[in-house]
């Protein structure tokens, strides 16, 4: 059984915005606010690093596969590996 991660309210806002932040599609004030939060919050920094690694793995796998089923298997394997090295 997996344990849910509970973030403080300010961290929850950052975590919900991480994909857009990592894609660089937020406006400058939001990007700056998340930068400032990540500079101060180790748990959110760790979560952001995990998300970046996941995005990078998915992008690398996507370039290697045309078969969606095979890609799905590889993505799930990448998630497992990232979780194993995250803790």
C-alpha positions, 0 to 999 in steps of 0.5 A: 500500500502506498502512503499519500504525500500530504503537503502544506497548503503553500507547497500544494500550490507549488506541486500543482503548478510544477508541470507548467513550471518545469515546461516554462509556461507560467508567467514571470511572477508565477515562475519567480514565486515558485523559484523562491519557494523551491529555494526555501523548501527541500521537500518541494525541491525534491519533488520538482527534481523527481518531476523533472527526471520523469519528464526527461525519461518520458521525452527520451522514451518517446523519441525511441518508440512508435508503439504506444503499448511498448512505450507505456511499459517503458514509462512505467519502468522509468517511474519505478526506477525514479521512485527507487532512486528518489528515496 
